[in-house]
Amino acid sequence: MDSPEEILNRYIGFSKDYMDDTRDPTSDFYRYCNGKWLEKTPIPEDRSRYGAFDMLYEKNMYILRKILEDSEKEPGSPEEKMLGDFYRSAMDTGRIEELKFQPIEGFMKKLEIRSRDDLPALISDLSINGVQVPFDIGSAEDAKNADIYSLYISQGGLTLPDRDYYLNDSMKPILEAYAKHIETMFTLYGYSKERARESAKTVVRLETEMAKFSRSKTDLRDVEKAYNPFKMEELYSKYPEMGFSAFFGKTGFSAPEYAIIDAPEFFEKTNHLLKSESLENIVEYLKWKILTGSAPFLHDDVVKENFNFFRKTLLGQEKITPRWKTVVSVIDSSIGDYLGKVYVEKYFGREAVEKITVLVNDIKATFRERLEKVPWMGEETRKRALLKFSKFNAKIGYPEHFKDYSSVEIKPDDYLGNVLRSGYYETNRQMQRIGKPVDKTEWFMTPPTVNAYFNPTGNEIVFPAGIMQPPFFDPEMDDAVNYGGIGGVIAHEITHGYDDQGSHFDENGNMVNWWSEEDRKRFDDLAQKVVDLYSSQEILPGLNVNGKLTLGENIADLGAVLIAYDALQKRLKAEPEKNKDIDGLSPQQRFFISWGQVWRTQIRDNEARRLATIDPHSPGSVRSQIPPWNHPEFCKTFNREKTGREKIIMW
């Protein structure tokens, strides 16, 4: 019998069998590329969506599971010993059942305070130890001085995915279900039904108030408005209830000169809320944050209730994810560089890096040519754009140096403790580097990750080993398929350097205005056309794409198809023997279809609604067809009459 990995390998890559060629590609390119796949592929019960990304992610999960199981049985290195012990602690459900709520009692005991004066220190203590409080704290490259790390503090405190879940009338059933979930969880913890019900009301009320103060995810995309530096003394005096002074005063971390916060109005109003609300109510809210944050790592009744709300009710997922899959994800997010190190050593070949480097160079050469010719950009801005591009960097496969977790104590019988100690390691790492030079070799994703990213302050794109597999990259496939897959992803990430956010950062990664006023206006006018185009796309009846939230990703998708297509044409010109039909499809057709198949996705309605609220990416069905339709050669490639759709050519 075939293994799950073998089955996934057969059905994950490019295939003509997925297509429904009875569809007209100019009116329904998504189903033209994927119609038969959509008909034959149900969403697994333990998932809220399922597509090419998810299939590759699942394939990697089986590989990582084997690494962890082997590390548990016969660790061959200190790193594998830690991985094996972590995995054992998570899979020992017998011990976890015996412990019940014991792993969080230490935190709950911290909440036994009698004076409001103790509250700031309590909030800081919980934050340091990984409990979600009304802010997120960490360090990153300073957006206006990208050579050093600075302290960043962001709005937080909400348990539901976004402020809209608390404030929009259409989300009222979800909010009511959330209140019932809190009540059930507190009852499991030992509260009487009456006390649990009152505590649930308190939590929902306080989080709803914070939602009113919170900036929307669309507003947070404005990188200039989200950069608000405060001297630490000013931060302490303006927001004393938030515990920032205690955070540095009691931890041994050196307080920096300043911090950068994203939404001053949120901190001002939340500080007032913490000051005016009763101590008893704030403590109940903090108890909830401890309980819900630790729920995935506790005993079965809690895990199931957590699933019933956050996956089943919120996303429509029918069945709980197998435990081992959840554990793999937890370990990857906790000590992921060790997992990635073993993954690279045992399962990743250098030949993929070499072949993708050729693709990167082809895409870069093509993008440079487009920068030199794009008609709406003036010459002074163009010079700076080309200067920025000359300093652009690409990281492929895995980092030069992996993080050293040797100071983290990983116990084979303490699942939640392992998670918390790993989190504290990361908090400590981020605090210790503030004010120091940026490590230009650092990666923000682990090697097995099925994704890629552009880092504006590093002026770089990063491609982990995990994405260098079908359907994105297949060494057995023709160039057209690979340029439509990983080539499109490469071009997408490069384009991010010049989208509505990336364009605010210069060649050194600093947030400065290097555009002329006229060029910025022309850019904004084109960007508004992108907003309007995508906002017209319906996801579900009455629910459209949020064109403003998804603007950066949409600009990158439009640029990706234009650039990767041109790069393919150059490759075919250099190697004309490759310019031939395969399975009755031209290289140009296979390019567009490859792009269209990468984004094939089945998704549950509730998950689609959630992503429409929080995800800066458009749905797969939209990503599959809008960028090809925008390409000037699309209709000609498929022997169709021009449709009259306006072409938006930004890059």
C-alpha positions in Angstrom: 0.0 0.0 0.0 1.3 3.4 -0.9 2.4 5.7 1.9 0.7 9.1 2.4 3.9 10.8 1.1 3.8 8.7 -2.1 0.2 9.6 -2.7 0.9 13.3 -2.1 3.8 13.1 -4.5 1.6 11.8 -7.3 -1.1 14.5 -6.9 0.9 17.6 -5.9 2.6 18.8 -9.0 1.6 20.2 -12.4 -0.9 18.0 -14.3 -3.0 18.4 -17.4 -5.4 16.0 -15.6 -6.5 18.7 -13.2 -7.8 20.9 -16.1 -11.3 21.3 -17.4 -10.6 22.4 -21.0 -14.3 22.8 -21.7 -14.1 26.1 -19.8 -13.2 29.3 -21.6 -9.9 30.4 -20.1 -10.8 34.1 -20.7 -14.0 33.8 -18.6 -13.1 31.1 -16.0 -9.3 30.5 -16.0 -9.4 29.1 -12.5 -11.6 26.1 -13.4 -10.0 25.8 -16.8 -6.8 25.1 -14.9 -8.3 23.2 -12.0 -11.8 22.2 -12.7 -11.4 18.4 -12.6 -9.2 18.7 -9.5 -11.9 20.7 -7.8 -14.5 18.1 -8.6 -12.5 15.2 -7.3 -10.7 16.7 -4.3 -12.8 17.1 -1.1 -11.5 19.0 1.9 -10.1 16.6 4.5 -12.2 16.5 7.6 -9.3 17.8 9.7 -8.7 20.8 7.6 -10.5 24.1 6.9 -8.9 24.5 3.5 -6.9 22.3 1.1 -4.9 23.2 -1.9 -1.4 22.9 -3.4 0.2 24.8 -0.6 -1.5 22.6 2.0 -0.6 19.4 0.1 3.1 20.3 0.1 2.9 21.4 3.7 1.4 18.0 4.6 4.1 16.2 2.6 6.7 18.0 4.7 4.8 17.1 7.9 5.4 13.4 7.2 9.1 14.1 6.8 9.3 16.1 10.0 7.3 13.5 11.8 9.9 10.9 10.9 12.7 13.2 12.0 11.0 13.6 15.4 10.2 9.9 15.8 13.7 8.9 14.9 15.1 11.5 17.2 13.0 10.1 20.1 14.2 6.6 19.5 17.8 7.0 18.5 19.1 10.6 18.8 22.3 11.0 16.9 23.2 14.5 18.2 22.4 16.9 21.0 20.0 18.7 18.7 18.1 15.4 17.9 18.0 14.6 21.7 16.2 17.9 22.3 13.8 17.3 19.4 13.1 13.7 20.6 12.4 14.8 24.2 10.1 17.6 23.1 8.2 15.2 20.8 7.9 12.6 23.7 6.6 15.2 26.1 3.9 16.2 23.6 2.9 12.6 22.7 2.7 11.3 26.3 -1.0 11.9 26.6 -1.2 9.7 29.6 0.9 12.0 31.7 -0.8 15.1 30.3 -4.2 13.6 31.3 -2.9 13.0 34.8 -1.6 16.5 35.2 -4.9 18.2 34.2 -4.5 21.9 35.0 -1.3 21.5 37.0 0.9 23.0 34.3 -0.8 26.4 34.6 -1.3 26.6 38.3 1.9 28.5 38.8 0.6 31.2 36.4 -2.8 31.3 38.1 -1.2 31.7 41.5 0.5 34.8 40.2 -2.9 36.4 39.8 -3.6 36.4 43.5 -2.9 40.1 43.9 -4.7 42.4 46.2 -3.5 45.8 45.1 -3.9 47.6 41.8 -0.3 48.7 42.3 0.8 45.1 41.6 -1.0 45.0 38.2 1.7 46.5 35.9 4.3 44.1 37.3 1.9 41.2 36.8 1.2 42.1 33.2 4.9 42.4 32.5 5.6 39.1 34.1 2.9 37.3 32.1 4.1 38.9 28.9 7.7 37.8 29.5 6.5 34.2 30.0 4.4 34.1 26.8 0.9 34.9 28.0 -0.9 37.2 25.6 -1.6 40.5 27.2 -2.8 43.8 25.6 0.4 44.2 23.7 3.0 42.3 21.8 6.7 43.1 22.4 9.9 42.2 20.5 12.7 43.6 18.5 13.3 44.0 14.8 15.4 46.1 12.4 14.6 49.7 13.0 12.6 50.8 9.9 14.4 54.2 9.9 17.8 52.8 10.9 18.0 49.3 9.4 21.5 48.6 10.7 20.4 48.2 14.3 17.7 46.4 16.2 15.0 48.5 18.0 12.2 47.7 20.5 8.8 47.3 18.9 5.6 47.2 20.9 2.3 46.5 19.1 -1.4 46.5 19.9 -2.7 43.1 21.1 -5.0 41.5 23.7 -7.8 40.2 21.4 -8.4 36.5 21.3 -10.6 36.4 18.1 -8.8 36.8 14.8 -9.6 40.5 14.2 -11.4 43.5 15.7 -14.3 43.0 13.2 -15.3 39.8 15.0 -16.3 42.0 17.9 -17.7 45.0 16.1 -19.5 43.8 13.0 -23.1 42.8 13.3 -22.6 40.0 10.8 -20.2 38.4 13.3 -22.6 38.4 16.2 -23.3 34.7 16.1 -19.5 34.1 16.4 -19.2 36.4 19.3 -22.1 34.7 21.1 -20.4 31.3 20.5 -17.2 32.7 21.8 -18.8 33.8 25.1 -20.3 30.3 25.4 -16.8 28.8 24.8 -15.3 30.9 27.5 -18.0 29.8 29.9 -17.3 26.2 29.1 -13.6 26.5 29.5 -13.9 28.2 32.9 -16.3 25.5 33.9 -13.8 22.8 33.0 -11.3 24.7 35.1 -13.5 24.4 38.1 -15.7 27.5 38.2 -19.4 27.2 39.0 -21.7 27.7 36.0 -22.8 31.1 37.3 -19.3 32.3 37.9 -18.1 31.0 34.5 -21.0 32.8 32.8 -20.2 36.1 34.5 -16.5 35.8 33.8 -17.3 35.1 30.1 -19.4 38.3 30.0 -16.5 40.3 31.5 -13.9 38.9 29.0 -16.1 39.6 26.0 -16.9 43.1 27.2 -13.2 44.0 27.8 -12.0 42.5 24.6 -14.8 44.3 22.7 -13.7 47.6 24.3 -10.1 46.9 23.1 -11.4 46.1 19.7 -12.9 49.5 19.5 -9.4 51.0 20.2 -7.6 48.7 17.8 -6.5 49.8 14.3 -7.7 47.6 11.5 -5.3 45.4 9.6 -5.8 47.7 6.6 -4.8 50.8 8.6 -1.7 49.0 10.0 -0.5 48.5 6.4 0.4 52.2 6.4 4.1 51.8 7.5 4.6 55.5 8.1 1.7 55.8 10.5 2.7 52.6 12.3 6.1 54.0 13.1 5.8 56.0 16.3 9.0 56.3 18.4 8.7 57.1 22.1 11.4 57.7 24.6 11.1 55.1 27.3 10.5 57.7 30.0 7.6 59.0 28.0 6.3 55.5 27.5 6.4 54.8 31.2 4.6 58.0 32.1 2.0 57.9 29.4 1.0 54.3 29.8 1.9 53.3 33.4 -0.8 50.5 33.6 0.7 48.6 30.7 3.7 47.5 32.8 6.5 48.6 30.5 8.7 49.9 33.3 8.3 46.6 35.2 9.1 44.6 32.1 12.6 46.0 32.1 12.9 46.7 35.8 12.4 43.2 37.0 13.8 41.1 34.2 17.4 42.3 33.9 16.8 43.4 30.3 18.5 46.7 29.6 15.9 49.3 28.7 16.6 51.0 25.3 16.4 54.7 24.7 13.2 54.4 22.8 10.5 52.1 21.6 8.4 52.1 18.4 4.7 51.5 18.8 2.2 51.0 16.0 -1.0 52.6 17.4 -0.6 55.2 20.2 -4.4 55.7 20.5 -4.8 52.0 21.4 -2.2 52.2 24.2 -3.7 55.5 25.5 -7.3 54.1 25.7 -6.3 50.6 26.9 -4.2 52.2 29.6 -7.3 54.1 30.7 -9.3 50.9 30.6 -6.9 49.1 32.8 -7.0 52.0 35.3 -10.7 52.4 35.4 -11.8 48.8 35.3 -12.1 46.8 38.6 -9.0 44.8 39.5 -11.3 41.7 39.9 -12.4 42.0 36.2 -8.9 42.5 34.9 -7.7 39.5 36.8 -10.5 37.4 35.2 -9.4 38.6 31.8 -5.8 37.6 32.5 -7.0 34.2 33.8 -8.7 33.7 30.5 -5.6 34.6 28.5 -3.6 32.0 30.5 -6.3 29.4 30.0 -6.9 29.9 26.3 -3.2 30.3 25.5 -2.3 27.1 27.2 -5.3 25.1 26.0 -3.6 23.2 23.1 -1.0 21.8 25.5 -3.4 20.6 28.2 -5.6 17.5 28.7 -8.1 16.1 26.2 -11.3 17.8 27.5 -9.6 21.2 27.1 -8.0 20.4 23.7 -11.4 19.2 22.4 -13.3 22.3 23.6 -10.5 24.5 22.2 -11.0 22.7 18.8 -14.8 22.9 19.0 -14.7 26.7 19.0 -11.5 27.8 17.3 -11.5 25.3 14.5 -15.0 23.9 14.2 -17.1 26.9 14.9 -14.8 29.6 13.7 -13.4 27.9 10.6 -15.8 25.1 9.8 -13.3 22.3 10.3 -15.1 19.0 10.8 -12.5 16.9 12.6 -9.7 17.6 15.0 -6.2 17.5 13.5 -4.2 14.4 14.3 -2.1 15.1 17.4 1.2 14.4 15.7 0.6 17.1 13.1 -0.2 19.7 15.7 2.9 18.7 17.6 5.2 19.0 14.5 3.9 22.6 14.1 4.5 23.4 17.7 8.1 22.1 17.7 8.8 23.9 14.4 7.6 27.2 16.0 9.5 26.5 19.3 12.9 25.1 18.3 12.5 25.2 14.6 16.1 25.8 13.6 17.1 22.5 15.1 14.3 20.7 13.2 15.3 22.6 10.1 19.0 21.7 10.5 18.2 18.0 10.6 15.7 18.4 7.7 18.3 20.1 5.5 21.0 17.5 6.4 18.9 14.5 5.6 16.3 15.6 3.0 17.5 18.6 1.1 19.9 18.5 -1.9 22.1 21.4 -3.0 21.2 20.8 -6.7 17.8 22.5 -6.0 19.6 25.6 -4.8 21.8 25.7 -7.9 18.8 25.4 -10.3 16.7 27.9 -8.5 19.7 30.3 -8.5 19.5 30.3 -12.3 15.8 31.1 -12.1 16.5 34.0 -9.6 19.1 35.5 -11.9 16.8 35.3 -14.9 14.0 36.9 -13.0 16.4 39.6 -11.6 17.7 40.5 -15.1 14.1 40.8 -16.4 12.9 42.9 -13.5 15.9 45.3 -14.0 14.9 45.7 -17.6 11.4 46.6 -16.7 12.6 49.1 -14.1 14.6 50.8 -16.8 11.6 51.1 -19.1 8.4 51.5 -16.9 6.8 54.6 -18.5 5.2 56.2 -15.4 8.4 56.5 -13.4 10.5 59.7 -13.7 14.3 59.5 -14.1 15.3 60.6 -10.6 13.1 58.0 -9.0 14.2 55.4 -11.5 17.8 56.0 -10.6 17.0 55.3 -6.9 14.9 52.3 -7.8 17.8 50.8 -9.8 20.2 51.6 -7.0 17.9 49.8 -4.6 17.8 46.8 -7.0 21.6 46.7 -7.3 21.8 46.1 -3.5 19.0 43.5 -3.5 19.9 40.1 -2.0 18.5 36.6 -2.3 18.7 33.8 0.4 17.9 30.3 -0.8 17.5 27.0 1.1 18.6 27.6 4.6 20.6 30.0 6.8 24.4 30.2 7.2 24.0 29.8 10.9 21.2 28.1 12.9 20.0 29.3 16.3 21.6 27.7 19.3 18.9 26.4 21.7 21.3 24.6 24.0 20.4 26.9 26.9 16.8 25.8 26.6 15.8 23.1 29.0 13.7 20.5 27.2 12.1 17.8 29.4 10.6 14.6 28.1 7.6 15.0 30.6 6.8 18.7 30.5 5.0 19.7 27.2 3.7 23.1 28.2 6.9 23.9 30.0 9.0 23.1 26.9 6.8 25.5 24.9 7.1 28.3 27.5 10.9 27.9 28.0 11.4 28.0 24.2 9.3 31.1 24.1 11.3 32.7 26.9 14.5 31.9 25.0 13.2 33.9 22.0 12.0 36.8 24.1 15.4 36.9 25.8 17.2 36.7 22.4 15.2 39.6 21.0 15.6 41.8 24.1 19.4 41.2 24.3 20.0 42.4 20.8 18.3 45.8 21.0 20.7 48.6 20.0 23.1 46.1 18.5 24.0 45.7 14.8 21.6 43.7 12.7 22.5 40.1 11.9 22.2 40.1 8.1 22.3 36.3 8.0 19.2 35.9 10.1 16.1 34.1 8.7 12.5 34.7 9.8 11.3 31.3 8.6 12.6 27.8 9.3 14.0 25.7 6.4 11.0 23.3 6.1 8.6 26.2 5.7 6.4 26.1 2.6 6.5 29.8 1.9 8.8 32.7 1.0 9.1 36.4 2.0 10.5 39.8 1.2 12.2 41.7 4.0 12.0 45.4 3.3 14.6 46.4 6.0 17.0 43.8 4.6 16.2 44.5 0.9 16.1 40.7 0.4 14.0 37.8 -0.6 14.2 34.5 1.3 13.2 31.1 -0.1 13.3 28.2 2.5 14.0 24.7 1.3 10.4 23.6 2.0 9.0 25.5 -1.0 11.6 24.1 -3.5 9.4 21.2 -4.4 6.4 20.5 -6.6 4.1 22.2 -7.5 6.4 25.2 -7.2 9.7 23.6 -8.4 10.1 20.3 -10.1 13.4 19.4 -11.7 11.7 16.8 -13.8 9.4 19.4 -15.4 10.0 21.8 -18.3 11.1 25.4 -17.8 7.6 26.7 -18.5 6.1 24.9 -15.5 8.9 26.0 -13.2 8.8 29.6 -14.4 5.1 29.7 -13.8 5.5 28.1 -10.3 8.7 29.0 -8.4 9.6 31.7 -11.0 6.3 33.4 -10.3 6.9 33.2 -6.5 10.4 34.7 -7.0 9.1 37.5 -9.1 6.3 38.1 -6.6 8.7 38.5 -3.7 11.0 40.8 -5.7 8.0 43.0 -6.6 7.2 43.4 -2.9 10.3 45.7 -2.8 8.3 48.2 -4.8 4.7 47.6 -3.7 2.6 50.0 -1.5 4.7 49.1 1.5 8.1 48.1 0.1 8.3 51.3 -1.9 8.7 53.3 1.3 12.1 51.6 2.0 15.4 52.6 0.2 18.4 50.7 -1.0 19.7 50.3 2.6 16.4 49.2 4.0 15.5 52.5 5.6 12.0 54.0 5.6 12.6 57.2 3.7 10.9 59.0 0.9 13.0 58.5 -2.2 10.2 59.2 -4.7 9.3 62.4 -6.4 5.9 63.7 -5.5 4.7 63.3 -9.1 5.9 59.7 -9.3 4.2 58.8 -6.0 0.9 60.2 -7.3 1.2 58.2 -10.5 2.0 55.1 -8.5 -1.0 55.7 -6.1 -3.3 56.2 -9.1 -2.3 52.8 -10.5 -2.5 51.2 -7.1 -6.1 52.5 -6.8 -6.9 50.7 -10.0 -5.6 47.5 -8.4 -7.7 48.2 -5.3 -10.8 48.7 -7.5 -10.1 45.6 -9.6 -9.7 43.2 -6.7 -12.5 44.8 -4.6 -14.9 43.8 -7.5 -14.1 40.1 -7.0 -16.7 38.2 -5.0 -15.6 35.4 -2.7 -18.9 34.3 -1.3 -22.4 35.8 -1.8 -22.2 39.4 -0.4 -18.5 39.0 0.5 -15.9 40.6 -1.8 -12.1 40.8 -1.6 -10.8 43.7 0.6 -8.8 45.5 -2.1 -7.0 47.8 0.3 -6.0 45.0 2.7 -4.7 42.8 -0.1 -3.1 45.6 -2.2 0.5 44.7 -1.6 0.1 41.1 -2.4 -2.1 41.9 -5.5 0.6 44.3 -6.8 3.2 41.5 -6.3 1.0 38.9 -8.1 0.4 41.2 -11.1 4.1 41.9 -11.3 5.0 38.2 -10.8 3.2 37.0 -13.9 4.5 39.9 -16.1 8.1 39.4 -15.0 8.3 35.6 -14.9 6.7 35.4 -18.3 9.3 37.7 -19.8 12.1 35.7 -18.1 10.7 32.5 -19.6 10.7 34.1 -23.1 14.4 35.0 -22.6 15.2 31.4 -21.5 13.4 30.0 -24.5 15.2 32.4 -26.8 18.6 31.3 -25.3 17.6 27.6 -25.6 15.2 27.4 -28.6 15.1 23.6 -28.5 12.9 24.0 -25.4 10.3 26.1 -27.2 8.1 23.2 -28.1 4.6 21.9 -27.3 4.2 19.2 -24.6 0.9 17.4 -24.2 -0.6 19.7 -26.8 0.2 22.8 -24.8 2.7 25.5 -25.8 5.3 26.7 -23.3 3.4 29.9 -22.9 0.2 28.1 -22.1 1.9 25.8 -19.7 3.4 28.8 -17.9 0.0 30.4 -17.3 -1.6 27.1 -16.3 1.2 26.3 -13.9 0.6 29.7 -12.2 -3.1 28.9 -12.1 -2.6 25.4 -10.6 -0.3 26.6 -7.8 -3.3 28.5 -6.3 -5.9 25.7 -6.5 -7.7 25.6 -3.2 -10.8 24.1 -1.6 -12.0 26.2 1.4 -14.8 26.1 3.9 -17.0 29.2 4.0 -16.2 30.2 7.6 -12.5 30.0 6.8 -13.0 32.1 3.7 -14.8 34.7 5.8 -12.0 34.7 8.4 -9.3 35.1 5.8 -11.2 37.9 4.0 -11.0 39.8 7.3 -7.4 39.2 8.2 -5.3 37.8 5.3 -3.4 40.3 3.1 -3.6 37.7 0.3 -6.5 37.4 -2.1 -8.2 33.9 -2.2 -6.5 31.3 -4.4 -9.3 31.4 -7.0 -8.7 35.1 -7.5 -4.9 34.8 -7.5 -5.1 32.1 -10.1 -6.8 34.1 -12.8 -6.6 37.8 -12.3 -2.8 38.2 -12.9 -2.9 36.0 -16.1 -5.9 38.0 -17.4 -3.9 41.1 -16.8 -1.1 39.9 -19.0 -1.1 41.5 -22.5 -0.3 38.1 -24.2 -2.9 36.0 -22.4 -5.7 36.0 -24.9 -3.3 35.5 -27.8 -1.7 32.6 -26.0 -5.0 30.8 -25.7 -6.2 31.8 -29.2 -9.0 34.0 -27.9 -10.2 37.4 -28.9 -9.2 40.2 -26.6 -11.6 40.7 -23.8 -11.3 44.5 -23.4 -10.2 44.2 -19.8 -7.9 47.1 -18.8 -4.3 46.1 -18.3 -2.6 47.5 -15.2 1.1 47.5 -15.8 3.0 48.8 -12.7 6.3 46.9 -13.2 
